[in-house]
């Protein structure tokens, strides 16, 4: 078998790549290719329509703050279209009111996607509530936590995002009058498109969601029909096995 040798330099800017939590990254902030991809991901995550790779290349912005400083006239001139400039201006303005749970996955933080953001934002109301403790309590893994704390220290605070970007960086915490139970989801879901959505709904119904089968789990969701070792362990403990999550929420 041919040995796969990992690259040592960024194919775009030729900077030396660095290992961060077992992943290779280009740490050159001036790398054009890396930056454009981050902006595209930012726009896609925040659902800013009209800000794809071609538009990002035309805008040629140097940081996130510049995107929000562009006037409708700036956008029209750089995109070469009055109509597209007007539409994109509205899309950018609409993104300013998004909550923290939507914002975190937009900044290309390794391992911090929609699911991790939802878990964390179920229990914090402001970005500055994020710490190793709150991440651990939310069930965020150590590598993801390290990446998030590093982003806070090297981008959010260093670039003064609280003042340079128009977001409030807040999140509403749904009040729970009582805990309905502790749920662990095993395998893929059929009743919901994503685990993140299912976890959000469970939280709204007062359930605590765990990523592993801890001793306090009261319900194991297994919609695959496969009798896994986790499912058997749950049965032995007397845990309720749920084959359709929506049925649990309807009870």
Backbone torsions as a table, in degrees:
resi	resn	phi	psi	omega
1	UNK	NA	132.9	-178.5
2	UNK	-69.3	130.5	-179.9
3	UNK	-73.0	132.4	178.6
4	UNK	-92.5	118.0	-179.2
5	UNK	-100.3	118.3	-179.4
6	UNK	-65.6	148.4	179.4
7	UNK	-67.0	154.4	179.2
8	UNK	-108.0	-21.1	-177.7
9	UNK	-127.8	150.2	177.7
10	UNK	-66.5	129.1	-179.7
11	UNK	-67.3	-15.2	-177.8
12	UNK	-94.1	-49.0	-175.5
13	UNK	-114.6	-4.1	177.9
14	UNK	69.3	12.7	175.7
15	UNK	-70.6	151.9	178.9
16	UNK	-68.7	129.8	179.7
17	UNK	-78.2	149.1	-179.3
18	UNK	-122.8	143.6	175.4
19	UNK	-82.8	125.7	174.7
20	UNK	-129.2	111.8	-178.3
21	UNK	51.3	50.3	175.7
22	UNK	69.1	15.6	177.0
23	UNK	-126.6	144.0	179.6
24	UNK	-85.9	132.5	179.5
25	UNK	-136.3	146.0	170.0
26	UNK	-88.6	120.6	-176.1
27	UNK	-97.0	9.4	179.7
28	UNK	-80.4	109.5	-178.4
29	UNK	-64.6	-17.7	-178.5
30	UNK	-95.3	4.1	179.4
31	UNK	-67.3	114.5	-174.8
32	UNK	-63.9	-42.3	-177.8
33	UNK	-63.9	-45.1	-179.5
34	UNK	-64.2	-42.7	-178.3
35	UNK	-65.7	-43.9	-180.0
36	UNK	-60.6	-40.2	179.3
37	UNK	-65.8	-37.2	178.2
38	UNK	-64.4	-41.0	-180.0
39	UNK	-67.4	-39.7	177.7
40	UNK	-62.8	-42.9	177.5
41	UNK	-64.7	-40.5	178.1
42	UNK	-57.4	-49.2	-178.0
43	UNK	-66.9	-41.6	-179.3
44	UNK	-64.3	-44.1	-178.3
45	UNK	-66.4	-38.7	-179.8
46	UNK	-87.9	4.0	177.9
47	UNK	57.5	44.4	174.5
48	UNK	-88.3	97.7	-177.0
49	UNK	-69.5	142.6	178.0
50	UNK	90.6	5.6	-179.5
51	UNK	-117.8	61.7	177.2
52	UNK	-90.4	-172.5	-177.3
53	UNK	-54.2	-42.0	-178.1
54	UNK	-65.5	-44.2	-179.8
55	UNK	-67.0	-40.2	179.4
56	UNK	-60.8	-41.6	179.1
57	UNK	-62.9	-39.0	-179.7
58	UNK	-71.3	-37.4	-178.0
59	UNK	-68.9	-36.3	176.5
60	UNK	53.1	48.6	178.9
61	UNK	-83.0	153.1	-175.9
62	UNK	-100.6	-17.9	177.5
63	UNK	-158.0	170.0	-178.2
64	UNK	-62.9	-36.8	-177.6
65	UNK	-60.2	-37.5	-178.5
66	UNK	-62.2	-33.1	179.1
67	UNK	-58.4	-39.8	-177.6
68	UNK	-85.4	-7.4	176.8
69	UNK	-91.0	-15.8	-178.0
70	UNK	-66.6	131.2	175.7
71	UNK	-83.8	169.3	178.5
72	UNK	-62.3	-33.9	178.0
73	UNK	-67.0	-38.8	177.3
74	UNK	-60.4	-46.8	-178.1
75	UNK	-64.4	-42.5	179.4
76	UNK	-61.9	-41.5	-178.7
77	UNK	-68.6	-43.8	-176.7
78	UNK	-73.9	-33.2	179.0
79	UNK	-85.5	-16.3	-179.7
80	UNK	71.3	28.2	-178.1
81	UNK	-154.3	125.5	178.2
82	UNK	-65.9	-45.7	-176.4
83	UNK	-65.7	-47.2	-179.7
84	UNK	-65.0	-37.3	178.4
85	UNK	-63.7	-42.3	179.3
86	UNK	-64.6	-44.0	-179.5
87	UNK	-63.7	-44.5	-178.7
88	UNK	-67.0	-36.1	178.4
89	UNK	-59.7	-43.3	179.2
90	UNK	-65.5	-42.5	179.6
91	UNK	-61.1	-43.0	179.8
92	UNK	-63.8	-44.3	178.9
93	UNK	-61.8	-39.5	-178.8
94	UNK	-64.1	-28.7	-177.7
95	UNK	-74.0	-14.1	-175.0
96	UNK	-67.1	-23.0	-175.5
97	UNK	-96.2	6.5	-176.9
98	UNK	-69.4	144.8	-179.2
99	UNK	-77.5	168.1	-178.1
100	UNK	-55.4	-40.2	-177.8
101	UNK	-58.4	-29.1	178.0
102	UNK	-85.6	-27.0	-173.8
103	UNK	-77.0	-45.2	-173.2
104	UNK	-52.7	-44.5	-178.6
105	UNK	-68.7	-11.8	-175.0
106	UNK	-79.5	-15.1	-172.5
107	UNK	-97.0	18.7	174.4
108	UNK	54.7	40.8	176.8
109	UNK	-84.0	119.6	-178.1
110	UNK	-52.9	129.9	177.5
111	UNK	74.0	1.3	176.7
112	UNK	-106.7	88.3	178.0
113	UNK	-106.9	-160.7	-177.3
114	UNK	-62.6	-40.7	-177.0
115	UNK	-65.0	-48.4	-179.9
116	UNK	-63.9	-40.2	180.0
117	UNK	-63.9	-40.9	179.8
118	UNK	-64.1	-43.8	178.8
119	UNK	-58.5	-46.4	-176.9
120	UNK	-68.1	-43.0	-174.7
121	UNK	-77.5	-5.5	173.0
122	UNK	-68.6	-18.6	-173.7
123	UNK	-129.1	2.7	177.0
124	UNK	-124.7	151.3	-177.6
125	UNK	-109.2	-12.6	-178.7
126	UNK	-147.3	150.5	-177.4
127	UNK	-58.2	-31.5	-178.4
128	UNK	-77.7	1.1	171.6
129	UNK	-82.5	-9.6	-177.6
130	UNK	-71.3	128.4	177.1
131	UNK	-154.1	173.1	176.9
132	UNK	-59.8	-35.8	-179.2
133	UNK	-67.0	-49.2	-178.2
134	UNK	-67.0	-32.8	177.0
135	UNK	-66.6	-44.3	179.3
136	UNK	-63.0	-42.0	179.8
137	UNK	-64.8	-29.2	-179.7
138	UNK	-85.2	-5.3	179.6
139	UNK	85.5	20.3	177.3
140	UNK	-81.5	131.3	-177.8
141	UNK	-66.3	161.7	-176.9
142	UNK	-62.3	-36.7	180.0
143	UNK	-69.1	-44.8	178.3
144	UNK	-63.3	-39.9	178.5
145	UNK	-62.2	-45.0	179.4
146	UNK	-60.9	-40.7	178.9
147	UNK	-64.5	-42.3	-178.6
148	UNK	-66.9	-45.1	178.8
149	UNK	-63.6	-39.2	178.6
150	UNK	-63.5	-41.3	178.1
151	UNK	-63.3	-41.5	178.6
152	UNK	-59.5	-43.6	-175.4
153	UNK	-75.6	-36.7	-173.7
154	UNK	-97.5	-15.9	179.3
155	UNK	-123.6	-61.1	-173.5
156	UNK	-57.4	-52.4	-178.9
157	UNK	-78.3	-42.5	-175.9
158	UNK	-64.8	-41.4	-180.0
159	UNK	-92.2	5.1	175.7
160	UNK	54.5	49.7	-178.3
161	UNK	-59.1	-28.4	-178.5
162	UNK	-61.8	-28.3	-179.2
163	UNK	-108.2	-27.8	-176.3
164	UNK	-88.3	-18.2	177.0
165	UNK	-112.6	149.9	-171.1
166	UNK	-82.1	3.0	-175.9
167	UNK	-74.8	154.4	176.5
168	UNK	-86.7	-17.8	178.6
169	UNK	58.8	32.0	-179.0
170	UNK	-117.9	166.5	-177.4
171	UNK	-149.1	132.9	177.4
172	UNK	-80.0	129.4	176.7
173	UNK	-96.6	121.9	-179.8
174	UNK	-69.7	129.7	179.6
175	UNK	-73.4	134.2	178.8
176	UNK	-116.5	119.7	-179.3
177	UNK	-74.7	-30.6	178.0
178	UNK	-157.4	159.3	177.1
179	UNK	-87.2	120.9	-177.5
180	UNK	-78.9	-21.9	-178.6
181	UNK	159.7	174.9	178.9
182	UNK	-116.1	122.7	-172.4
183	UNK	-114.7	139.6	172.2
184	UNK	-123.4	129.7	179.8
185	UNK	-99.8	125.1	-179.3
186	UNK	-111.9	124.0	176.7
187	UNK	75.8	-168.6	-177.8
188	UNK	-77.4	151.0	178.4
189	UNK	-99.2	148.6	174.3
190	UNK	-107.2	-27.7	-175.3
191	UNK	-81.4	-20.7	177.5
192	UNK	-133.0	148.8	-177.2
193	UNK	-68.2	-36.6	-178.7
194	UNK	-134.8	153.9	176.1
195	UNK	-65.5	-34.2	-178.9
196	UNK	-60.3	-42.8	179.1
197	UNK	-66.0	-43.2	179.8
198	UNK	-61.8	-41.9	180.0
199	UNK	-65.3	-36.0	177.7
200	UNK	-64.3	-44.5	179.8
201	UNK	-65.0	-43.7	178.5
202	UNK	-58.7	-41.7	179.4
203	UNK	-62.3	-39.6	179.2
204	UNK	-64.2	-29.4	179.2
205	UNK	-88.5	4.7	175.8
206	UNK	91.4	11.2	179.0
207	UNK	-90.0	146.0	171.9
208	UNK	-95.9	132.9	-177.9
209	UNK	-107.1	128.2	177.2
210	UNK	-114.1	145.8	-179.2
211	UNK	-83.0	-16.6	179.4
212	UNK	-131.0	165.5	-176.7
213	UNK	-82.0	77.8	178.8
214	UNK	-79.6	168.4	-174.6
215	UNK	-66.2	-21.6	-178.3
216	UNK	-90.3	1.6	178.9
217	UNK	-66.8	129.7	179.8
218	UNK	-104.8	-22.2	-178.8
219	UNK	-137.2	129.5	173.5
220	UNK	-110.3	121.8	179.0
221	UNK	-92.3	117.8	178.0
222	UNK	-135.4	96.9	-177.3
223	UNK	-95.4	-1.9	-176.7
224	UNK	-79.3	-24.1	-177.6
225	UNK	83.4	-0.2	-179.9
226	UNK	-90.4	128.4	-179.5
227	UNK	-83.2	84.9	-178.4
228	UNK	-80.1	170.8	177.4
229	UNK	-62.7	-36.1	178.6
230	UNK	-64.2	-40.8	179.6
231	UNK	-65.3	-40.9	180.0
232	UNK	-65.5	-40.4	177.9
233	UNK	-62.4	-40.5	179.3
234	UNK	-63.6	-41.5	178.3
235	UNK	-61.5	-42.8	-179.0
236	UNK	-62.7	-28.7	-179.5
237	UNK	-88.2	-5.4	-179.1
238	UNK	82.1	20.4	179.2
239	UNK	-76.6	140.7	177.5
240	UNK	-69.9	126.4	178.4
241	UNK	-95.3	120.6	-177.5
242	UNK	-106.6	120.8	-178.9
243	UNK	-96.0	-11.3	175.0
244	UNK	-145.6	110.4	-173.7
245	UNK	-59.7	-36.9	-178.1
246	UNK	-64.3	-29.6	177.2
247	UNK	-65.8	-36.9	177.8
248	UNK	-62.7	-41.9	-176.9
249	UNK	-74.9	-20.6	179.8
250	UNK	-84.2	-19.4	-177.3
251	UNK	-66.5	NA	NA
